[in-house]
């Protein structure tokens, strides 16, 4: 399984719920249209101090190829446009988890 995680610091932490709300339609379309997408969550974070991120995206894919297709999709490009104006910093991580078989 291929996992993709992104954490953003926003210009204003208080904008995080607004960003999540604005992205809901795009997320639903991505869930329907992205073959191999198993999980997709976007949420504002809770708690934390000034070093904590404000917004997190967690996703799981059946393969690296499925992630690459998602990454190039028009829906993903739209999601970037929604988050971009609010973003101060972004950190991401992709990793593989062996199938338990």
C-alpha positions in Angstrom: 0.0 0.0 0.0 1.2 3.5 -0.8 0.5 6.3 1.7 0.7 10.0 1.2 0.6 12.5 4.0 0.7 16.3 3.8 0.7 18.8 6.7 0.3 22.5 6.1 0.9 25.6 8.3 -1.6 28.2 7.3 -1.1 32.0 7.3 -4.0 32.1 9.8 -4.7 28.9 11.8 -8.3 30.0 12.2 -8.9 29.5 8.4 -8.4 25.7 8.6 -12.1 24.8 9.0 -13.0 27.1 6.1 -10.4 25.4 3.8 -11.7 22.0 4.7 -15.3 23.1 4.0 -14.3 24.7 0.6 -12.5 21.4 -0.4 -15.4 19.0 0.3 -16.8 18.9 -3.2 -13.4 18.4 -4.7 -12.6 15.6 -2.2 -15.8 13.8 -3.1 -15.0 14.0 -6.8 -11.5 12.7 -6.1 -12.9 9.7 -4.2 -15.2 8.9 -7.1 -12.8 9.5 -9.9 -9.4 8.2 -8.6 -8.9 4.5 -9.3 -6.8 2.9 -6.6 -7.6 5.6 -4.0 -8.5 3.8 -0.9 -8.7 6.6 1.7 -8.7 10.4 1.5 -9.1 12.6 4.5 -8.6 16.4 4.9 -9.0 17.9 8.3 -8.0 20.8 10.5 -5.8 19.7 13.3 -6.8 19.9 17.0 -4.6 21.0 19.9 -0.9 21.4 19.4 1.4 24.3 19.9 2.9 26.8 17.5 5.1 24.0 16.0 2.0 21.9 15.1 0.5 21.9 11.6 -2.9 23.5 11.0 -4.3 21.2 8.2 -3.6 17.6 7.3 -4.3 15.4 4.3 -4.0 11.6 4.7 -4.5 9.3 1.8 -3.9 5.6 0.9 -3.5 4.2 -2.5 -3.4 0.6 -3.8 0.0 1.4 -5.6 2.5 4.1 -6.4 1.0 4.2 -9.9 -2.5 4.9 -8.5 -0.9 7.8 -6.5 0.8 9.2 -9.6 -2.5 9.2 -11.4 -4.2 11.0 -8.5 -1.3 13.5 -8.3 -1.8 14.4 -12.0 -5.6 14.5 -11.9 -7.5 17.7 -12.5 -9.2 17.3 -9.1 -5.9 17.2 -7.3 -4.9 20.4 -9.2 -8.1 22.0 -8.0 -7.4 21.0 -4.4 -4.0 22.7 -4.6 -5.7 25.9 -5.8 -8.1 25.8 -2.9 -5.4 25.3 -0.3 -2.7 27.5 -1.9 -3.9 31.0 -0.9 -4.0 29.9 2.7 -0.7 28.1 2.8 2.4 29.3 4.6 4.3 26.0 4.7 3.9 22.5 3.4 5.6 19.3 4.4 4.8 15.9 2.8 5.8 12.3 3.1 5.1 9.3 0.9 5.8 5.8 2.1 5.1 2.2 1.3 3.5 -0.3 3.7 4.0 -4.0 2.8 0.8 -5.9 2.2 0.0 -8.4 5.0 -0.6 -11.5 3.0 
